[in-house]
Amino acid sequence: MEVIELIKRRYSCRKFDPKPVPKELLLQILDAGHLSPSGMNAQSWCFYVVTNREKNLAIGKKIEEAAADKLGEMVKKSHERGCPDTVFYGAPAVIYCCTKKSGGVLKEFDLGLAVQNMLLVAERIGLATVPVALAKWYGDEIIRHDVGIAEEDDFFIALPVGYRAADSGDEPRPRKDDYFKFIE
């Protein structure tokens, strides 16, 4: 499959099937992140993979509770769709994407490159994903504690991974047409 077709086909999943993801597939996703470019070849990313769905659900519930006043409507909609949590959408695996604190000025950009590679490989091998920034905004300390993020690492974004639920109702979102300008 052409890369552009993968990019066009991929969209975020907001309800996962609870079926576990084989470790071999998760390793393919992690390898894609590891192979991404980085400024001055710093490779300042690191990934914590939690494959215990119940642990991820518990972390998601804690974040929901911590941010209930900010996530109220989002939580309501998610639960109406039959999703067990609003943070990780019931994913059987979550990759907690981090940077090394000592990673330099481009570490977040480098991590973004790694995550994009991971999203595309997940799509290619038949898995669904959704990058979740609200996990950082509202759950940084919860995740740091419950996942065991090392002191030298900064948690940045969560990447739930799994098989799209048959009744997810997810669809690609429309794209804007006015996103570039040519300057001659």
C-alpha positions in Angstrom: 0.0 0.0 0.0 1.2 3.5 -0.9 2.1 5.7 2.1 -0.4 8.4 0.9 -3.2 5.9 0.9 -2.3 4.9 4.5 -2.4 8.6 5.5 -5.8 9.1 3.8 -7.3 5.9 5.3 -6.1 6.4 9.0 -8.5 8.1 11.4 -8.8 8.1 15.2 -10.7 5.4 17.0 -12.9 6.3 20.0 -14.2 2.8 20.9 -12.0 -0.3 20.9 -12.8 -4.0 20.9 -11.4 -5.5 24.2 -9.5 -8.2 22.2 -5.8 -8.2 23.2 -3.2 -7.0 20.8 -0.5 -9.6 20.1 2.9 -8.5 21.4 4.5 -9.0 17.9 2.2 -6.3 16.5 3.0 -3.9 19.3 6.7 -4.5 18.7 6.2 -3.6 15.0 4.5 -0.3 16.1 7.3 0.5 18.6 9.9 -0.3 15.9 8.3 2.2 13.6 8.7 4.9 16.3 12.3 3.9 17.0 13.2 4.2 13.3 11.9 7.7 12.9 14.2 10.6 12.3 15.3 12.9 15.2 17.3 16.1 15.4 21.0 15.3 15.6 20.0 11.7 15.9 19.2 12.3 19.6 16.5 9.6 19.7 15.2 11.1 22.9 11.9 9.2 23.0 10.9 6.3 25.2 7.7 4.3 25.4 6.0 2.5 28.2 3.5 -0.1 27.0 0.7 -1.3 29.3 -1.1 -4.3 27.9 -3.3 -4.8 31.0 -6.7 -3.5 29.8 -8.0 -3.3 33.4 -5.0 -1.2 34.5 -5.5 1.2 31.6 -9.3 1.4 32.3 -8.4 2.2 36.0 -6.0 5.0 34.9 -8.6 6.4 32.5 -11.2 6.5 35.2 -8.9 8.3 37.6 -8.2 10.9 34.9 -12.0 11.2 34.2 -12.5 11.9 37.9 -9.7 14.4 38.2 -11.0 16.4 35.2 -14.7 15.8 35.7 -15.5 19.5 35.6 -13.7 19.9 32.3 -14.6 16.7 30.6 -18.3 16.4 31.6 -20.0 16.5 28.2 -17.2 14.4 26.6 -17.6 11.7 29.3 -21.4 11.7 28.8 -21.1 11.2 25.1 -18.5 8.4 25.4 -20.6 6.5 28.0 -23.7 6.9 25.8 -21.7 5.1 23.0 -21.1 2.3 25.4 -17.4 3.1 25.8 -16.0 2.1 29.2 -13.8 5.2 29.5 -13.3 8.5 27.9 -9.6 8.7 28.0 -8.4 5.5 26.4 -11.8 4.4 24.9 -11.5 0.8 26.2 -8.3 0.1 24.3 -6.6 -3.2 25.3 -3.1 -1.6 25.1 -1.8 1.9 25.6 1.6 3.2 24.6 2.6 6.0 27.0 4.9 8.2 24.8 7.6 10.1 26.6 10.7 12.1 26.0 14.0 12.1 28.0 14.2 15.3 30.1 17.7 15.7 28.8 16.6 15.3 25.2 17.3 18.8 24.0 15.1 21.5 22.3 13.6 19.3 19.6 12.5 16.4 21.8 8.8 17.1 21.4 9.1 17.5 17.7 11.1 14.3 17.4 8.5 12.4 19.5 5.8 13.7 17.1 7.7 12.2 14.2 7.9 8.9 16.0 4.2 8.9 16.9 3.2 9.6 13.3 5.3 6.6 12.2 3.6 4.5 14.8 0.1 5.6 13.8 0.7 4.7 10.2 2.2 1.3 10.9 -0.7 0.5 13.3 -3.1 1.3 10.4 -1.1 -0.8 8.0 -1.2 -3.9 10.2 -4.9 -3.5 10.9 -4.9 -1.8 14.3 -6.7 1.4 15.3 -5.2 4.2 17.3 -6.0 7.6 18.8 -3.4 10.1 20.1 -4.7 11.4 23.5 -3.2 14.7 24.7 -5.8 15.2 27.4 -4.0 12.3 29.3 -1.1 14.7 29.7 -3.2 17.8 30.5 -5.3 16.1 33.2 -3.5 13.0 34.1 0.3 13.5 34.1 0.8 12.7 37.8 -1.6 9.8 37.7 0.1 8.3 34.7 3.6 9.0 36.1 2.6 7.1 39.3 0.4 4.3 38.0 2.6 3.4 35.0 5.9 4.0 36.8 7.3 6.7 34.4 11.0 7.2 35.4 12.0 10.5 36.9 14.3 11.2 33.9 11.3 10.9 31.5 8.6 13.4 30.6 5.2 11.8 29.7 3.9 13.6 26.6 1.0 11.8 24.9 -0.9 8.5 25.2 -1.5 6.2 22.3 -4.3 3.7 22.8 -4.0 0.8 20.4 -6.3 -2.0 19.5 -9.0 -3.3 17.1 -11.8 -0.9 16.3 -15.1 -2.0 17.9 -17.6 -3.0 15.3 -20.1 -0.5 16.7 -17.5 2.4 17.2 -19.4 4.7 14.8 -16.0 6.4 14.0 -15.6 8.1 10.7 -12.9 10.2 9.2 -13.4 13.9 10.0 -13.6 16.4 7.2 -10.5 18.3 6.3 -10.1 22.0 5.7 -9.4 23.2 2.2 -7.5 26.4 3.1 -4.4 25.0 4.7 -1.6 26.3 2.4 -0.5 29.3 0.3 2.0 29.4 -2.5 4.3 32.3 -2.5 6.0 33.1 -5.8 
